[in-house]
Amino acid sequence: MVRNVAGLLPELEDEDFYLLSGVEQGMRFSEWVQREKLPKFTNLTEEEVDYRLERCLKRGLIEKKTIQYEGYTLQFEGYDALALRALVEQDTITEFGSPLGVGKESDVYEVRSYKPLALKYHREGYTNFREVHKERDYTSDNKHVSWMYTARKAAEREYDILEELYPDVAVPQPIGQNRHAIVMEKMDGVELSRTRLEDEQVLGVLDLLVSEIDRAYAHGYVHADMSEYNVFVNEAGVTVFDWPQAVPTDHENADEFLRRDLTNVVGYFRRKYPQHVPDDLPTDEVADAITADSFETVTEFV
């Protein structure tokens, strides 16, 4: 888990951020930035660079490695600090709260501006960015990739997709984005995987969820990673989140991903509510109806 750096912001000075930004700039060309290049990247003197390196190393924002040269690289904490400071300076957020969720590819915190919001740090590639690079479309055209690039591209992609889908599709409202961080509407409700629906609610919630899959398709996107872990349920309906891996409907594998999403969703409901969701609910026919823009309700297939 990446350490929360919000508490460090008050003690960091402008020159510390110049140093972090300089390392970030240098990492566009190499994973480890040579010490000799940092004055150019940071516009700081040699002496100031040494002082700021010591401060940032002490706080775990950067890492040092001596190979053929003395090199420095950002830790995720340093990247978090850069993104968080930018969002604060833009007045996108004013307060930082407690964790809402920690996962393999993201950390989510409660933040506040004019209302409670959620801040999502993308962590794609933190442990093995080469595998993510190989699997995800948003990095597949770039041969020189790092965890920093992978996470930023994931955030940019997800933010753009949320802007295209909201409010016609039930997704979190996007508020702001910087580097690998997205600020969005804080979702109310409970994750579908932790929800126990009443008998009379089961088919209704399944229908709501498939209807959102249908609306997203009509707006040009397939989620491509749909499961009970990226759906929130509340009295108003459902909200679908985690969209960085979504593909456009003209993607060569879009229909395959659509059928997989439907299989995952229907399979979950079958396992948890077998008495309400028949084994023979035809997900392929539902997918065909969605692609033909003729889907109306799941109940017509039950």
ZAMIMAR-349721 format. One record per residue (C-alpha): z, y, x. Coordinates in steps of 0.25 Angstrom, whole numbers, padded with zeros to 4 digits, always signed. Example, Ala and Ser with C-alpha at 12.3 -4.5 7.8 and 13.67 -1.06 7.14 Angstrom:
# ZAMIMAR-349721
+0031-0018+0049/+0029-0004+0055/
//
This chain:
# ZAMIMAR-349721
+0000+0000+0000/-0003+0014+0005/+0008+0023+0006/+0009+0035-0004/+0007+0048+0004/+0010+0058-0007/+0024+0061-0001/+0017+0064+0013/+0008+0075+0008/+0019+0086+0008/+0022+0084+0023/+0007+0083+0027/+0001+0096+0033/-0013+0101+0032/-0016+0097+0046/-0011+0083+0043/-0022+0082+0032/-0032+0088+0042/-0029+0076+0051/-0030+0066+0040/-0043+0072+0035/-0049+0072+0049/-0046+0057+0051/-0052+0055+0037/-0065+0062+0042/-0065+0054+0055/-0064+0041+0047/-0078+0044+0041/-0083+0040+0055/-0073+0030+0060/-0061+0022+0054/-0053+0028+0066/-0054+0042+0070/-0054+0046+0084/-0042+0055+0088/-0052+0064+0096/-0060+0067+0083/-0048+0072+0075/-0048+0086+0079/-0062+0088+0074/-0060+0081+0061/-0047+0088+0058/-0049+0102+0064/-0035+0100+0071/-0032+0102+0085/-0029+0091+0094/-0014+0093+0094/-0014+0095+0079/-0022+0082+0077/-0011+0075+0086/+0000+0080+0077/-0007+0077+0064/-0010+0063+0069/+0004+0061+0072/+0009+0066+0058/-0001+0058+0050/+0001+0045+0058/+0016+0046+0056/+0014+0047+0041/+0004+0035+0041/-0008+0043+0036/-0017+0039+0048/-0017+0028+0058/-0020+0028+0073/-0027+0018+0081/-0031+0017+0096/-0043+0009+0098/-0054+0015+0107/-0049+0029+0103/-0037+0034+0096/-0041+0034+0081/-0035+0038+0068/-0038+0033+0053/-0032+0037+0040/-0022+0028+0033/-0024+0027+0018/-0011+0036+0017/-0019+0047+0025/-0031+0046+0015/-0021+0047+0004/-0015+0059+0009/-0028+0066+0010/-0033+0062-0004/-0019+0066-0010/-0019+0079-0003/-0033+0083-0008/-0029+0079-0022/-0017+0088-0022/-0024+0099-0016/-0035+0098-0027/-0023+0098-0038/-0028+0085-0043/-0013+0080-0041/+0000+0087-0040/+0010+0076-0039/+0011+0061-0034/+0018+0050-0041/+0021+0036-0040/+0011+0024-0038/+0004+0019-0050/-0003+0007-0044/-0006+0001-0030/-0017-0008-0028/-0026-0014-0017/-0037-0003-0019/-0029+0009-0024/-0015+0016-0025/-0013+0024-0038/-0002+0034-0039/+0003+0043-0051/+0000+0058-0048/+0001+0070-0056/-0007+0083-0059/-0008+0089-0073/-0005+0075-0078/-0001+0061-0072/-0013+0056-0064/-0015+0044-0055/-0020+0044-0040/-0028+0032-0035/-0029+0030-0020/-0041+0021-0018/-0037+0010-0007/-0050+0002-0006/-0052-0003+0007/-0038-0001+0012/-0036-0015+0017/-0051-0020+0018/-0061-0009+0016/-0072-0018+0021/-0071-0027+0009/-0070-0015-0001/-0082-0009+0006/-0090-0022+0004/-0087-0024-0011/-0087-0010-0016/-0100-0002-0020/-0094+0012-0016/-0093+0008-0001/-0104-0002+0000/-0115+0008+0005/-0106+0012+0017/-0106+0004+0029/-0095+0012+0036/-0083+0012+0027/-0068+0013+0028/-0056+0012+0018/-0056+0027+0017/-0070+0028+0013/-0069+0015+0004/-0057+0021-0004/-0063+0035-0005/-0076+0029-0011/-0068+0021-0021/-0061+0033-0026/-0073+0042-0027/-0081+0031-0034/-0069+0028-0044/-0067+0043-0047/-0082+0045-0049/-0082+0033-0059/-0070+0038-0066/-0076+0051-0068/-0089+0045-0074/-0081+0036-0083/-0070+0045-0088/-0067+0048-0100/-0077+0039-0107/-0071+0026-0100/-0056+0024-0100/-0054+0026-0085/-0044+0036-0079/-0048+0050-0079/-0052+0054-0064/-0045+0067-0059/-0048+0068-0045/-0052+0061-0032/-0050+0063-0017/-0054+0053-0006/-0049+0039-0011/-0040+0045-0021/-0042+0047-0036/-0034+0055-0046/-0035+0050-0060/-0028+0050-0074/-0016+0041-0074/-0018+0029-0083/-0008+0026-0094/-0005+0012-0098/-0004-0001-0092/-0013-0010-0083/-0020-0020-0092/-0015-0031-0083/-0001-0027-0086/-0003-0025-0101/+0001-0035-0112/-0008-0032-0124/-0004-0035-0138/-0013-0046-0145/-0020-0036-0154/-0023-0027-0141/-0030-0037-0133/-0044-0036-0138/-0043-0021-0140/-0039-0019-0126/-0050-0028-0120/-0060-0021-0129/-0055-0007-0124/-0057-0012-0110/-0071-0018-0111/-0075-0005-0119/-0071+0003-0106/-0079-0007-0098/-0091-0004-0108/-0089+0011-0107/-0089+0011-0092/-0101+0003-0092/-0108+0013-0101/-0104+0024-0091/-0110+0016-0080/-0099+0008-0073/-0093-0006-0072/-0079-0006-0067/-0081-0019-0059/-0067-0022-0057/-0061-0023-0071/-0048-0030-0073/-0034-0029-0080/-0029-0021-0068/-0038-0009-0069/-0036-0006-0084/-0024+0002-0090/-0021+0000-0105/-0013+0009-0114/-0012+0013-0129/-0025+0022-0127/-0033+0010-0122/-0038+0006-0108/-0041+0013-0095/-0049+0006-0084/-0047+0011-0069/-0051+0007-0055/-0066+0010-0055/-0070+0011-0040/-0077-0002-0040/-0085+0001-0053/-0100+0000-0052/-0111+0007-0060/-0118-0001-0071/-0131-0001-0063/-0124-0008-0052/-0131-0022-0049/-0117-0029-0052/-0113-0020-0063/-0115-0031-0074/-0108-0041-0066/-0096-0032-0064/-0096-0028-0079/-0095-0043-0082/-0084-0045-0072/-0076-0034-0077/-0077-0039-0092/-0073-0053-0087/-0061-0048-0080/-0056-0040-0092/-0059-0051-0102/-0053-0061-0093/-0040-0054-0092/-0039-0052-0107/-0042-0067-0109/-0031-0071-0099/-0021-0062-0104/-0024-0063-0119/-0031-0076-0121/-0028-0077-0136/-0036-0064-0138/-0048-0064-0129/-0057-0076-0131/-0062-0084-0119/-0076-0083-0123/-0076-0067-0124/-0090-0065-0118/-0089-0055-0106/-0103-0056-0103/-0107-0052-0117/-0097-0041-0116/-0104-0036-0103/-0118-0037-0109/-0113-0029-0121/-0108-0018-0111/-0120-0018-0103/-0129-0017-0115/-0120-0005-0121/-0117-0013-0133/-0102-0017-0131/-0093-0013-0143/-0081-0021-0142/-0075-0034-0136/-0072-0040-0149/-0086-0042-0153/-0086-0053-0142/-0073-0059-0146/
//
